[in-house]
Amino acid sequence: MKIRLPLSKDRYATIISAYAPTLTSTEETIEQFYSDLSAVLHSVPTNDKLILLGDFNARVGQDHERWKGLLGKHSVGKMNNSGLLLLSKCSEFELTITNTVFRMVNKYKTTWMHPQSKQWHLIDYIIIGRRDIQDVKITKAMRGAECWKDHQLVRATLQMRIVPRHPKRAQTVRAFYNMSCLRDPSYLQTFQSCLDDKLSAKGPLTGSSTEKWNQFRDSVKETSKAILGPKQCNHQDWFNENNTAIEDLLSKKNKAFMEWQNNPNSAPKKDRFKSLQATAQCEIRKIQDRWWEKKAEEIQRFADTKNYKQFFSALKTVYGPLKPTTTPLLSSDSDTLIKDKKGISNRWKEHFSQLLNRPSSVDQSTLDQIPQNRTIEQLDVPPSIEEVQKAIQQMSAGKAPGKDGIPTEVYKALNGKVLQAFHIVLTSIWEEEDMPPELRDASIVALYRNKGSRAACDNYRGISLLSTAGKILTHVILNRFLSSVSEQNLPESQCGFRPDRSTIDMVFMVRQMQEKCLEQNLSLYIVFIDLTKAFDTVNRDALWVILSKLSCPAKFVK
């Protein structure tokens, strides 16, 4: 008989009751019983707490060294053939016989008296999964219970610990290396030399653009892991920075305590210990207060200067990183609050699918009015190594890497043959017009805007974590586009995303206009238009048509 009882936190306990054939039964009958028992045990879900109990007509003996983990140190009797079968089955399914675990007199272990020899034996068992043996507090025979049969009732007391299941996280290849090592010239030289040797040992890059990228990526990651190592936890505490002073105070106090203990009747030694103990407590408290005051001033200074990167870095250093939490989300119709992780993931997928694929229409006649410029063929040639170097230098350090886990600092350290190998990868991608998936795909991270309900997806801003190598190639294309296409076609009034025409400059001009109008007592009218989801509603098909009309070659718009 098998029953499955619900526990808390979506966990279950499966209880199986069994009655084994007696020793007088045929071997076929006994083998059939254990075969059926195996089938039942196989049907129990892996995460269930398993409890197997019953009359097995088996003596398991006392050889706990041979059956370690299955048999406790406090068993009784000698093993018979049925006991060997039972222990083999326990070994197969990682079960423990709880009757043999607890130390007690034999009358609380044995459960059945032989009718002829009048000897008591242990043949009724309560068996539990080995991983849950700590749940069992005691298992003993109830000698005073009236069962109206020749077997004693066996009772086990359990206190089940329900550990929440941690779902397996999706395997990720992202890694965080100790980038601070690259600031050391000797470390930098070692890294460059080892990476050069690694690529040379593997030979020239061969195959398709994706295969070349995989070879280059693996060499870079293996070298980064070996030379740079993992990123060190930078969590600080007040006693770490004042370890010497604290040890000195505690050493004096402990020495005085030992002197007092060697002569407990000495009042001066007792008074000296009490005085040093009070001094140590007072000084340590002052050290702690000074450390917190220093850190608070440092964090406040970063906040006052609007250095938000250092501000949050200092907070993480003091308090440690924030623990990731899963925020419930409202469904698209705002009627249901989704709490399970799978439902939340599906809701984010639905949100970004709708957000990034908004329908938009463009008047064809408007596109037809744009004159067709002559295609600039120079834009179609593969990127030079100088362009790649320039793009790498334009990249900002300290940014989160994409799926490949290779940060910008590693690319900035490339030189010589390694830089040439990376240039070969980008050239192959350019010529084959085939972008490796790692360079093309992005991981989207949702950041709360600090306004509105956290359960509404619209109150979050999506950030795409792109591969650094893909961003370098994008910078190469952007540099060509800005110099040859953008500056030749954009009007003077177009600002933002252009060199020397940033939004800050335009804000400064608006303030100057305000001041001049105030001086001359003139009216100034300013219209601010904020388009909802402006970049997300761009018609991509029309964008490619416009770019092709603005001298872009076919390679740019495919």
Secondary structure, 3 states (H helix, E strand, C coil): CEEEEECCCCCEEEEEEEECCCCCCCHHHHHHHHHHHHHHHHCCCCCCEEEEEEECCCCCCCCCCCCCCCCCCCCCCCCCHHHHHHHHHHHHHCEEEHHHCCCCCHHHCCCEECCCCCCEECCEEEEEEHHHHHHEEEEEEECCCCCCCCECEEEEEECCCCCCCCCCCCCCCCCCECHHHHHCHHHHHHHHHHHHHHHHHHCCCCCCHHHHHHHHHHHHHHHHHHHCCECCCCCCCHHHHCHHHHHHHHHHHHHHHHHHHHCCCCHHHHHHHHHHHHHHHHHHHHHHHHHHHHHHHHHHHHHHCCCHHHHHHHHHHHHCCCCCCCCCEECCCCCCEECCHHHHHHHHHHHHHHHCCCCCCCCHHHHHCCCCCCCCHHHHCCCCHHHHHHHHHHCCCCCCCCCCCCCHHHHHCCCHHHHHHHHHHHHHHHHHCCCCHHHHCEEEEEEECCCCCCCCHHHEEEEEEECHHHHHHHHHHHHHHHHHHHHHHCCCCCCCCCCCCCHHHHHHHHHHHHHHHHHHCCCCCCCCCCCCCCHHHCCHHHHHHHHHHCCCCHHHHC
